[in-house]
Amino acid sequence: QVQLVESGGGLVQPGGSLRLSCAASGSLFSIAAMGWYRQAPGKQRELVAAITSGGNTNYADSVKGRFTCSRDNSKNTVYLQMNSLKPEDTAVYYCNLRVAKLVDSWGQGTQVTVSS
């Protein structure tokens, strides 16, 4: 079972930045597709950003140009750099790891609150 631990959430003012990290246990990280999802109160969980094992990324339209997803396979860690944050970015952010149809693991989530 892969364990994922997110960190880096918190309270930030509009226009500010945060960097989320997600550390994975085990030896599957380098071949896994990683994703960042978020869920705001009363809303469905949505994909924010994803990165393949080869480093290709894709983003939700709402965060393009503001968020950057990256990974460091030597540290078994994926990052989400969030700039120009908006109140509508407020949500619990979750990390996801997938290896084909064999493994699908989730972290516990980290709260991001954007408010003045």
N, C-alpha and C positions, 0 to 999 in steps of 0.2 A: 504494500500500500504506500503510495507516494504521499508525503506530507508537504503541504504548502503553507508558508507563513508570510503574510503580508505585513508591511510596516510603512510608515511615512505619512499616514493620514493626519488630519487635524483641521484646525480652524484657520482660514485665511481670508483676507479681504478681497473683494472683487479686483481683478487685475493682477492678483498675486500669483505665485507659483508654488507648486509642491512636487516632490518626486516620490512616487510609490515604488517599493521594492517587494519582490516576491521570491523567497528562497525555497528551493525544492530539495527534498531528501532523495537519496537513492541515485541510481545510475542511468535513469531514462531521460534526464533533462535534455541532453544534447540532440536526441532524436525526436523530441516532442515539439508539437505545436503549442504555443502558449497564447493565452488570451487574457485580456482585461475586460471585465464586465462591470456594470453598475446597476444598482437598483435604488430608485428614489421611492419615498413613501407613497403608497397607492399606485405604483407603476410596476410594469413588468421589468424583469431583468433584461438589459440590453447589452449587446457587444459594443465596446468602446474602441478597442484596438486588438490586433492579433499579429503574431510574428511566427513565421514558419521556422523549422529547424535550420533552414538555409539563410534565414535573416530577412526574408521578404515580409513586408508589413502591409496592413490595410487598416483603415480607420473609418469610424462612423463619420458621416458628413458633418455632424454637429461639432466635431472636435478637430477636423482636418485643419492643419496649419497652426494649431495650438498645442496639441499633444504629440509626443514622440515616444514610441515604444522601442526598446532595445533589449538585448540580452547579452549576458556574459557567461558563456558555457563553462569557463574555468571556475566560476563561482556558483554555478547552478542557480543563477539569479536572472530574473527578468525585471525590467524597470518601466515605469510610465512617468515620463516628464510631462507635467501639466503646467502650461503657461497661460497667461491672460484668462485666468479663471473667472467664471461667471456664476451667479447664484444658481442658475439652472444646472450647474455641474454638481451641485450638492447631492450626495448619494452615498451608499455603502459600495465600495469598490471591491470586487472579487477577482482573484487570480484563478486561472483554469489551465490545466495541463492535459493534453490529449496525445495519445500514441495510437494512431489508427482507430480501431474499434476495441482495442484491448484495455486501454487505461483512460479514465476520465475522472480527474481529481479536482477538487475545489478547495480553496483556502477558506478561512473563517471570516474574511472581510475586514476592511478598514474604513472608518468613517471619514468622509471628506465633507466639510461644511464651508461654503463660501458665503460670507456675510459681513456686512459692515457693522 
